[in-house]
């Protein structure tokens, strides 16, 4: 099956079909959570079918609605071990952003 794109205000969330539901890549900006929920319904995907969340990194445009999502859904978060403290701080800490 192909990935499913869930449009947000300036980006998309992708859902990858997996055993028992979907793996979601990232969690957009915090303010996009209502739009995410609306577009998830439009795609015909119940929130409880999102079983895994893969966070590519801790910045607010990739992990913004993480707290709201984990409040509403029981899912397994997959992220780098060093991202834990950054995610818990709820800060968009770009000092740890590597370039080149």
N, C-alpha and C positions, 0 to 999 in steps of 0.2 A: 504494500500500500504506500501511497505517496504521503509526504508531509502535508499537514493542513496549516495554512496561514490564517492567523487571527489578527486582523488589522487593528492597530492602535492609532493614536494621533499622529505620530511621526515615524513609526516603525511597525513591525509585525512580530507577533509571537508565533513560533512554530511548534506544532504538536507532531510527534513522531509516534505512529502506532507501535505498540509493544504488547507483550503478553499481559492480559488483564486490563488494558486501557491505553493510556498515552504517556509519553515522556515529553514534557514541555521544556523548551529551551528559553531560559531567561524569564524575567518578570518585570518588564517595562518600567516606565515612570510611575510613581505612586498615584498621581492624578488620573492615570489611565485605567485604574482597576474597574470602575463602573463600565467603561467602554469594553474592556476585556470580557467582563461577565455578559454583557449584552451580545457581543459578537460570538461568544462561545455558544450561547443559546441559539443564535442564528445559524451556526454551523451544526446544530443538532447534537452537541456534545455536553452531557451533564458534567458538572464540576467534579463529581465523585469518580469520574472515569480518568481524570488526570491523577496519575499515581506517582509520578516522579517529576522532579523539577531539577534540571541541570542548569546551574548558574555558571556562565562563562567567566564572570568576574564580578567584583563587588560594587561597581559604580551605580549611581542612582538610575541611570537609563537601562540597566540590566537587572537590578534587584529592587527597584523602587516599591513595587507592591507585594514584596515578599511577606511582610507581616500580615497584611490583609488576607492574602491567599492562604497562608498557613493557619489563620484564624478560622477560615471557612472550609478548608479541605484538609483531609489527612493524607499527607504525601511524604515521600522520601526525598530529601534534598541531597543533591550531589554537587559538591563544590570542593575546591582546593582547601586543604586544611588551614592554610594561612589566611583564608578569607573569613573564617569564623569571627575573629575579633573585630575585623573591619565591618562585617555585617551587623554585629551586635552594637557597634558604636553608632550606627545609623548616620554616619558621615560619609560624604562623597570624597574620600581621602585619595586624591590623585598623586600624593607624594610617592606612592608605591606603584605608580604607572610607569612601566618600562617603555622606552622608545628605542627605535633603531636597533 
